[in-house]
Amino acid sequence: MNPQQISIEQFNYPLPDERIAKHPLVERDRCRLLFRSPDGKIDDCVFNELPSLLPAGSMLVYNNTRVINARLRFRKESGALIEIFCLEPVMPTDYAVSFASSGTDGVQWQCFVGNSKRWKEGPLHGRVGDCVLTAERIAKEGNASVVRFTWTGAASFAEIIAEAGELPIPPYLNRATEQSDEQDYQTVFSRIDGSVAAPTAGLHFTPALLDAVDEAGMVRRELTLHVGAGTFQPVKSEQIGEHEMHSEFISVEKTLIEELAETDRPVVAVGTTSVRTLESLYHLGCMASQGLAINELPQWYPYADSHPRLSRREAMKALAAALSCDRLVASTRVIIAPGYEYKVVDGIITNFHQPKSTLLLLVSAFVGDEWRRMYDHALADPGYRFLSYGDACLLLRDKRDCE
């Protein structure tokens, strides 16, 4: 199957607004869990049953990214409200360095600008406590802009946006950010600032559930993928070959890459962001084996005729050998769609996704046309809740299918 010729209309389904969860459950781990076993059987479970459903000795891999207060608002002297949505750092490009920057040095970020027509020229100013924050638009890049931020005082950029910004919740919730979202829209293992959207499969975990995973003899590992606004963008082209995937920052410790080269444990990814990162590691390893730069994984590289098709062990060893430090820092544009061959992931914990989305394509690549039976099952049951604050799925395959 050539994934570029797939019609996105095949991945459409009716999703009534009333089935979209506007808030999470009070007890995170009490949400429903649709469990698809390796033999294709579907069971209705509860998320806190997860330790008994995962394969024995699983390696659970989750995304430790933290959602930032990415939405900044400025009021012009004319009264016009300008909204600046920070997407990713441009200068310095490293997230940690950008967040630690001082106001004198300033930072540049790629941003979406709301009410852009009312901001034709000149800087915007806003007060943040005792500081004055200034925004200047210095370039346009497609539908985004590069904005330079400077500020007075001794605060870091992380401190500035933490106080001045607003946590961005998904647009399909059709409501304003509430105080409860400050906690609800962060995972219990979030610790690395950078995302503009949460890795939502991780929202169901609690400290008690993580303890139960440990007690069941499984191991937990973490990685970082900073989720971009592109995660909410539906595929608008008729064929997915015309869809341009957004780039997302990934950071993975070399020790995890080396462990993935050797482990026999089933690898279960918490969320599509962990899936994308783990599978990207394999392909970056293949690129390293070909002497290619490993700073970014192109969108269609996994499907290229020139791909060397290494084993997981070979690819991970090649990637580890190519690293000059103890951590891989790169970006990925990979699109995982039907026709993709999974090389690392044996199981996926994920939410129910939007129609005609790249996330639904990723699920279909894992379970095939079974995705529709799963979604029909959930839609027929009024108890299931969809999207970011909704319920979850556990998808498993026979490990032999992933080798």
N, C-alpha and C positions, 0 to 999 in steps of 0.2 A: 504494500500500500504506500502510495506517495502522499505523505501528509499535506503537502502544499496544495493538493487538489481536493481536499476535503471541504465540503460545503458546511459552513457554520450552522446553517438552518437545521442540520441533523441533530444539533445539540441545543435545540430550543424546547422549552416546556412551559406550560402555564403555571405561573406562580402568583397567586392572589396576594394582595398587599397584607391581608389579615394573617397570612401564614408567616410573614417576616417578623421575627422576634424583635420588639423595640427595646427590651431590657433583658438582662440575663436573669436566671433563677437566683434566688437568695443564696441557696446552697449550690455552688458551682458544679460539684461532682454528682449532683442528683439529676442532671439532665438525662434525656433519653440517649441511648446509643444503639444505632442500627449496626448489627454485627453480621458481616458477610464472611463466612468461614471459607477455608480453602476449597471445600467441595461445592461451594455456591449456595449453601443454605443461608437464609436470612432469618435472624432472630431479633426480637425487640428486647433490649437490655437496658440497664442503667449504667451510667458512666463509671460509677465507683466499683462496678464489677470488673473493671479492666484487668487487674492483675490475674484474675482467674481465666481470662479469655486470651491473653497474650501467649504466644509460644513460650515454652519453658526456656529460661536463660536468655531471653531477648535482650538486645541492646536498644534501649529507648533513646532516641536522639531528638533533642528539642532546640528551638531557637531562643536564645537569650536576649534578643533585641528588646529595647524599651521604646515606647511611643513618646515622641517629643511634643511639646506644645507648639506645633508647626504653624498655626494660623495666627497671624499678626494683623492688627487693624490700626489704620492711621486715619485721622480726620484732617482734611485740608482746611485752609483758612476759609475757603468758599463754603465749607460745610459738607463737601463730598466725602463719603466713606470709601477708603481704598483698603481692600483686603489682600494681604500678601501671604501666600501659602508656600512655606519653605519645603523644597523637595530634596535637594542633595547639595553638599558643598562643592564649590568650584575652585575656590582659592582661600585657604589650603584645601586640598581634596580629601585629606584624611579627616574622618569624622572627629576623632578624639582631639586632634590638633585644632580643628575648627572650633569645637566647643570650649577648648581651653584658651582661645585667643582673647586678647585684650581689646578694649574699645579703640585704643590708639592705632593698633595694627588693622583692626577691622576684619571682616570676612566677606566673601562673595558666595552667594548661593543661587542655584537655579530655582526659580519660583514660578508659580502661577499667580497672576495678578487679577483680582476681581475688580470690576468697574474700571478697567484699564484705560478706557477712552477719556476718563476724567483726570488721568495722570499723564499729561503729555510731556511735561518737562519739570525740572527742578526737584529738590529733595523733599522728603516727607519727614516730619518730626513728631515724636511722641515721648511722653514722660513715663519713665519706669522707676518708681520710687524717687530717689534723689538723682537719677541719671536721665539724660536726654538721649533717646535712640533716634538715629538718622538713617533713612533708607534712600538710596539713589539707584535708579535703573540705568545700567551702563550698556546693556545689549539686549537684543531680542533673539531668541532661538526657537523658531517655529511658534507654537502656542504658549511658550514659556519665556521668561525673561531672566537675565542675570542681574541680581540686585546686590549692591554693596551696602553692608551695614557697618556703621561706626557708632560709638556711644561714649559718653563721658563717664568718669568714675572708674573704680578699680574692679568692677564685676567682670566675670568671664561671659562669653556668649551663651554658655549653658545656663548661667544664672539669669541672664537677661530674658531669654525666651521662656524660661520656667516661670518667671513672674509676669511677663508681658503677654505671652502667647496663650492660645486656647488649644486644648486637646482636640484633634480632628476626628470625629466619629464618622462612620461610613455615610455617604450621601443618601443611600437607599433607606436609611432609618427615618428620613423626612422629619427630623426634629432637631432642635438646638442641643448643644452639649450641656449636660447637667452635671452637678457636682458629683453625683454618684459615678459618673463615667471615669472620673479621675482614678478610681480604684478598679471599677468593673472592666475597663478597657486596657488593663495591664495584666500580664500573666504573673503568677507567683514567682517565676524564675527570671523575670525581666531585670536586666541590670546594665545593658550597654545601650546608651542613648543613640537614636538615629532613625527609627521608623516613623512613617506618617500614617501607618495602619498597623493594627495588632496582628500577630500570628494567631489567628482566632481559635485554632484547635487547642492551643495551649491554655485558653481561658478556662477550661473545664477542670484543670488540675488544682488540687489543694495540697497544703503541706501533709495532711494525713494520708492522702492518696499516694503521694510520692513516697512516704514512709512504707506504705503497703507494697508498692512496687519493689522497693529495696528488700523488704522482708521476704518477698516471693523469689528472691535469688536472681533478679534481673539487674542489669547495670544501666546507669544513666549517663549520657554524654551530651555536651552542648556545643553549639556552633552559633555563628552570627550571620544572619542575612537581614539587612535593613530594608524593610518593605516600602516600596514606592507607591505613589498614587496610581501608577499604571495598573496595579492589582485590581482596581475597580472598573477599569475600562473594558467594556464589552468589545468583542470582535465585530467591527462594522463592515468589513469587506465580505463579499460573498464566499470567497475561498480563503482559507487561513494562510495560504502562501503569500497573500497580499497584506497580511497583518504584521506590523513592525512591533516586536517585543521590546518592552522597556528594559533598561539596564538596572541591575540591583547589586549592591555592594555585599560581598561575602568575606568572612574572616574565619579561618579554621586553624586550630593548633596542629602542628606537625605530628604530635603524638597521636591524635585521633586518626590522621591519615595513615600512619604506620599501623595503628591497631586495625583499621579497616582492611589493610592488606593481609592480615593474619587471622582475623577472627572467624570462627565458625558459628557464632551466635546469629540468630535471625535479627536483622536490622529493621527496626520499626521506627518510621519517621513520624514525629508529631507535627502534622500540618504540611501543607503544600510548600511552604518556604523551606522546611527542612528537606523535603523531597528534592526540590530544585537544587539545593546546595549539595546534598550527597551525590546526586547524579552528575552534577557539574564537576565534582571532584574527579570522577571517573574519566570524563571527557578531557578535562584539563591534563590529567595524567597521560592520556593518549596523545594530546598535543605536545606535551613535554617529550614523549618518546620520539616524536617526529622533528624535534629541534625547534618547535614553534614557541613563540612568546605565550606565557600563561597568565597575562594580566587580564584578559577578557575572553570568555567563551562565546563565540558567535552563535546566533540564533539557530542556524541550520547545520552546524558542524556535525551533530550526532548522526545525521542522515546522509552525509557526504560519501561518495564512492571512495574517496581517498582515506577514509577513516581506517585506522589499523585494526580495529576490533580486538583489542587486547582482553585478557581476562581481568577481572577486578583486581586480583593480586598484582598482576603486571603493571596495570595502570597506576595503582596507588604507590607502588614502589618507585615508578618513574617520576611521579609527582613529588614524592618525598625527597628523592635524590636531586630534583631540580631546585629545591628551596635553599636559599642562602641564609635563612634565619629560622626561628622556631615557629613561624606562623605563616600561612598562606593568606595574602590579601589580594583580592581580585574582584572582578565583576562578572555577572552572568546575564546573558540574554536568551538562554536556552528556552525553547518552546517544546514542551512534552505533549505530544498528541498521538492519536492512534497511528500505529506503525513504529512507534518508539519501543526500543527494547530495554527494559529496566536491567541495570547491572549491579546496583547496590542495595536498593530498598526491597525488603521482603513483606513489609506491612505498612499500612498508612492509617493514621488517625486523622480525620479531617471533618470539617463541617459540611453542610449542604450548600452548594454554590449557585451563583446566579446563572440563569439561562444564557447560552451563547458566550460563555466566558472561557478564557484560557485555563482556568482552574478546573472547569468541568471537562475540558479536553484531557487534562492530566489524569483525572480519575478514570476516564474512558480508556486511556492508554494502559491503565493498570488492570481494569476488570472487563474491558471490552464493552460490548453492547449491554452487558448486565447493568450498567449504570442506570439505564432507563427503568428496568424492573425494580431496582432499589428505590429510585425516586418516585415511581408510581406507587410503590408500597407505602412510602412515607406520606405522600400526598393524600392517599386514601384514608389515612389515619389522622384525624384532626388533632391528635395529641402531639404530633411532630411539629417543631418550630424550625424555621429556616434562617440561613445566613449567619452573620457574625455573632450575634447573641443567641443563636438557635442551638439545635441539638447536633450530635456528632455521629460519625460512622467509624467503624473499625473494619478495614479491608485487609484480608490476608490471602496470600497465595502460597501454594506449595513452594518451598525454597528452591526446588529444582527448576521451577519455571523462571527463576531470576538469574540462573547461572548460564 
